[in-house]
Amino acid sequence: MRGAIRLLALLLSLLAATAAQADKRIALTFDDIPRARGAFFTPDERAERLIAALKVAKVRQAAFFLNPAKLETADGQGGEARIAAYVAAGHVIANHSNTHTGLEIQSADEFLTDVDAAELWLKGRPGYRPWLRFPYLFEGGTDKNKRDAVRTGLAARGMRNAYVTADGSDWWLEDEVRKAVAAGQTLDMEQLRRLYIRMHVSGAESADDLAVKVLGRSPAHVMLMHETDLAAMFLPDLVAELRRHGWTIITADAAYRDPLKRAFPDVPMARGDLISALAVERKVDWPLWPIWIHPGMADPIFKSRVVKKPEKVDP
């Protein structure tokens, strides 16, 4: 009898866990707009391909987080037209600070001044949302006075923290590809595509596993991405794989209506995603599975599978 009760309890717990993860939702967001030329495309080519990729993948709305000061540099030339094209395609734009300078090396007042400079460019434009994505996801660290001053300053400006919950480390992979191409190395594009997809899907799955453990539910997730050549090439395949794993792609507007928007973890750790910060605050251990394929794990895969070894030439 006791064995039957234990079995029933186990089945009920498994059903509860399955139900908690049955409605997996995620929004796609892109940082550091505008970005310089990549390994394969000019900025204009990349933007055109990324807009087409989002359309093919049936992503109704992504969010692009801007650093307007980059528009004044050589790398940012033409960026205003590309940003307008993103908005015309149905996507939204928001603040990533003007210069992408991290809060860790500024005072709260200096940081908010940089945010205000970006707002001067953003406010009133089509697609604008009053959201701030912290550069490097750094919200203050151990300096709680600075953190709280920025939180108060944003609230006074009617802005909100555009947090992330999942990370595919595409910035790392893009950098490795750029260095490899610059060094004249040959890449296996199929293996690169697979690694790109696996890093993002594992990031989403592990984030949701931790969220269910911390919150008791699967929240509306927000994926951190960047305006990369890899996204322009592989985004439809990534979205298809996310959907195959039970994910629904939602708008950024929908994601930021989740009750998570009211979470302001009081932890010294303030560089990273919101779910991890909540796990630290609530002293919840990270689940061991699924495993997130982070840069440290992806590096040997990239070097052994993506970078092709030179063919030996017989003397």
Phi, psi and omega in degrees: 000315180297322178298320179294322180294317179297319179296318179297318179298320179295317179297319179296321179293321178294320178295320179295318179295319179296317179296321181297329183257004185291328184254072183272119183234144181209141175253149179258129180227146185236129182258167168068041179272133359270151178254158182286178176304142179261196182289336187237329189233153167287163177305320179294316179298317182296314180299316179299315180292323181292319176299316179295321180296318178296322179292314179299320181282357181059041172270107188292322182210120168251166178244136180244123183258124194255147167244090187302332180299333180293339179294340182271356181263168179298322180294335184267003181300132182083000183296327181296321178292322179293320178297317177299325179292321176300314182294318179299334179276002175105005183264169185241161182234150182206181192270131173236026188077160183287316188248359183061040175265130185290147179298334184296339181247018178227161168281167178299319180295319179296318181295314181294328175296321178293321176297316180298322179298321176291322179298325179301324179282323189279317189300136178090350180276149176302142177083359184291139172232141182279059182243145174241123169262115182297132173304133181061015182057030183262118185248007175139334179061224185284348179275085184293329179297317177295314180304311183291327177295321178289319177301316179295318180297319179295316179299320180295333180270001182072026181250162180227158178285117177273073184296165170239158176239343183220146185220128178259005178054038180295332178300321180291313183295319177300319180294319178296320178295316180300316180294320181294316180295319179296330180276002179080016180280150178265134182250143172276103188293330178291317177294325177296315178301315182295319180294317178303313181294314183296322179296318181288316181295319178295325177297318179292315183295316181292324177296319180290323178300316178292320181299316179298322179290323183278316189258341186079013181201167173264112181279177170285116185271159177231118181270128174277123176224178178223162180283083187245161173298325182295320176296319180298329182271320195247000186300317179301321179292321178297313181297320178298320180290322175300315180295324177297332178270011174093011181271141170255130178276123182244172178281159174297322177304315181293319182299319184276007168268354180298147176305343176304336182299342179267005182270123176230080185303138178258080183223152176293334177283115180220033173234106180141199186274160186292321182297318179296320178297320178294324178296320177295315181299321184263005177057045178260129179285146177291135175293151181277346181213139002284158183269133176278125178276085181275174183307321180299325178278327184283335185303309178295330177293316179299315184288329184266333185247322184277315179281119181283138178283139178300139179288138178286135179254123180294137180293000000 
